[in-house]
Amino acid sequence: MAVTPDQMYAGAGLLNAYASGQAGKAAAIWQQTSYLLQARNALAIAEIRGDYDEQYAMIQAGRTLKKAEIEATNYKMAGNQILKNVRNANSAARARAAANGVQLGSGSIEAVQRENTAAGLRDVAVANLNALAAKVFGFEDASAMIESSQIQNIMNRYAAATNSQQMELAGSAGIKQAGLLSNAKLFDAGVSFAKTFKGSTAKKDE
């Protein structure tokens, strides 16, 4: 049985539809692979960036704590200097009183020493309070740095995971669409081939 030109063209169309469908599937697979690689890279980058951000936050928190510790130490040193100044002032007052023949345990010299000591103790209390505040605020700042970094990293990782899922879904959808288009093209070509073959056979019978 000889093959007619129409049948040859119809067969070529069928093969071309099949080849085009397979090429579309291959392109969809390549696109899906690209999406998967991008998704994996996005997740990996988010993890690495998150780790570095946490490390940096820990370093910054450590520096903040060290700064607070130094500040608290400075306040304590200032308090000690105040006490030293009070002792020196009282000693000088007693020395002047003794040189002038004033009795040290009574009178104005005693009042001066009491006032010097009271004022000095008030200043020391303020210095101690400042030292405590420096430590507390330092701890709060350091904790806030670490907590903020952790929250931001959770959000970044969630965003990367969501983006990764969207890419994977896009790749899967592309493959499904390519498969449907391939099947549709092949079906249309098959129908056309069948009509052509049937028509050519009918003409021969006539």
C-alpha positions in Angstrom: 0.0 0.0 0.0 1.6 3.3 -1.1 1.7 6.3 1.2 0.1 9.4 -0.2 1.7 12.9 0.1 -1.1 13.9 2.4 -0.5 11.0 4.7 3.3 11.8 4.7 2.5 15.4 5.7 0.1 14.3 8.3 2.7 11.8 9.7 5.3 14.5 9.7 2.9 16.8 11.6 2.3 14.1 14.2 6.1 13.6 14.7 6.6 17.3 14.9 3.9 17.6 17.5 5.5 14.9 19.5 8.9 16.4 19.2 7.6 19.9 20.2 5.8 18.4 23.2 9.0 16.7 24.4 11.0 19.9 23.9 8.4 21.7 25.9 8.6 19.2 28.7 12.4 19.4 28.7 12.3 23.2 28.9 9.8 22.9 31.8 12.1 20.4 33.6 15.1 22.8 33.1 13.0 25.7 34.4 11.9 23.6 37.4 15.6 22.7 38.1 16.5 26.4 37.9 13.7 27.2 40.4 14.8 24.4 42.7 18.4 25.6 42.7 17.3 29.2 43.3 15.1 28.0 46.2 17.9 26.0 47.8 20.3 28.9 47.3 17.9 31.3 48.9 17.5 29.0 51.9 21.2 28.5 52.3 21.9 32.2 52.0 19.2 32.9 54.6 20.8 30.3 57.0 24.3 31.7 56.5 23.2 35.3 56.9 21.2 34.4 59.9 24.2 32.7 61.6 26.4 35.7 60.8 23.8 38.2 62.1 23.5 36.2 65.3 27.2 36.1 65.8 27.5 39.9 65.1 24.6 40.5 67.5 26.4 38.5 70.2 29.6 40.5 69.6 27.8 43.8 69.8 26.0 42.6 72.9 29.3 41.6 74.5 30.8 45.0 73.7 27.7 46.7 75.2 28.1 44.6 78.4 31.8 45.5 78.6 31.0 49.2 78.1 28.4 49.0 80.9 30.9 47.2 83.1 33.5 49.9 82.5 31.0 52.6 83.1 29.8 51.0 86.4 33.5 50.7 87.5 34.0 54.3 86.7 31.1 55.3 88.9 32.4 53.1 91.7 35.8 54.7 91.4 34.1 58.1 91.5 32.4 57.0 94.7 35.6 55.9 96.2 37.2 59.2 95.3 34.3 61.0 97.0 35.0 59.1 100.2 38.7 59.8 99.9 37.9 63.5 99.4 35.6 63.5 102.5 38.3 61.9 104.6 40.8 64.5 103.3 38.4 67.4 104.0 37.6 66.2 107.5 41.3 65.6 108.2 42.1 69.1 107.0 39.3 70.6 109.1 40.5 68.7 112.2 44.1 69.9 111.6 43.0 73.5 111.3 40.8 73.1 114.5 43.7 71.6 116.4 46.1 74.3 115.3 43.6 76.9 116.5 43.1 75.1 119.8 39.5 74.1 119.1 38.2 70.9 120.7 37.7 68.3 117.9 34.7 66.4 119.3 32.4 69.3 119.7 31.3 72.6 118.3 31.6 73.9 114.7 34.3 71.4 113.8 32.0 68.5 114.6 29.2 70.0 112.6 31.5 70.6 109.6 32.7 67.0 109.7 29.1 65.7 109.9 28.0 67.9 107.0 31.0 66.8 104.9 30.3 63.1 105.6 26.6 63.4 104.9 27.2 65.2 101.6 29.9 62.7 100.7 27.6 59.7 101.5 24.8 61.2 99.4 27.2 61.6 96.4 28.5 58.0 97.0 24.9 56.8 97.0 24.3 58.6 93.7 27.5 57.1 92.2 26.4 53.6 93.3 23.0 54.1 91.8 24.5 55.2 88.6 26.8 52.2 88.6 23.8 49.9 89.1 21.9 51.7 86.4 24.8 51.3 84.0 24.8 47.6 84.5 21.1 47.2 84.3 20.8 49.3 81.1 23.8 47.4 79.7 22.1 44.1 80.3 18.8 45.4 78.8 20.6 46.8 75.7 22.5 43.6 75.1 19.4 41.4 75.6 17.5 43.7 73.2 20.2 43.3 70.5 20.2 39.5 70.7 16.4 39.3 70.8 16.0 41.7 67.9 18.6 39.7 65.8 16.8 36.4 66.6 13.4 37.8 65.6 14.8 39.3 62.4 16.5 36.0 61.5 13.3 34.1 62.1 11.4 36.5 59.8 14.2 36.3 57.1 14.2 32.5 57.3 10.4 32.3 57.0 10.5 34.7 54.0 13.2 32.5 52.4 11.2 29.3 53.0 8.0 30.9 51.7 9.8 32.1 48.6 11.4 28.7 48.1 8.0 27.0 48.3 6.6 29.4 45.7 9.5 28.6 43.4 9.0 24.9 43.8 5.3 25.3 43.1 6.0 27.4 40.1 8.4 24.7 38.8 5.8 21.9 39.3 3.1 24.0 37.7 5.3 24.6 34.7 5.9 20.9 34.2 2.2 20.1 34.5 1.3 22.8 32.0 4.0 21.6 29.6 2.6 18.1 29.9 -0.9 19.2 29.2 0.2 21.3 26.2 2.2 18.4 24.9 -0.7 16.0 25.1 -3.0 18.6 23.5 -0.7 19.1 20.6 -0.2 15.4 20.2 -3.9 14.8 20.3 -4.6 17.5 17.7 -1.9 16.1 15.4 -3.2 12.5 15.9 -6.8 13.6 15.0 -5.4 15.4 11.9 -3.4 12.4 10.9 -6.4 10.1 11.4 -8.6 12.3 9.3 -6.0 12.6 6.6 -5.3 8.8 6.5 -9.0 8.0 6.5 -9.7 10.6 3.7 -6.8 9.2 1.6 -8.0 5.7 2.0 -11.6 6.6 1.1 -10.4 8.3 -2.1 -8.4 5.2 -3.1 -11.5 3.0 -2.6 -13.5 5.2 -4.9 
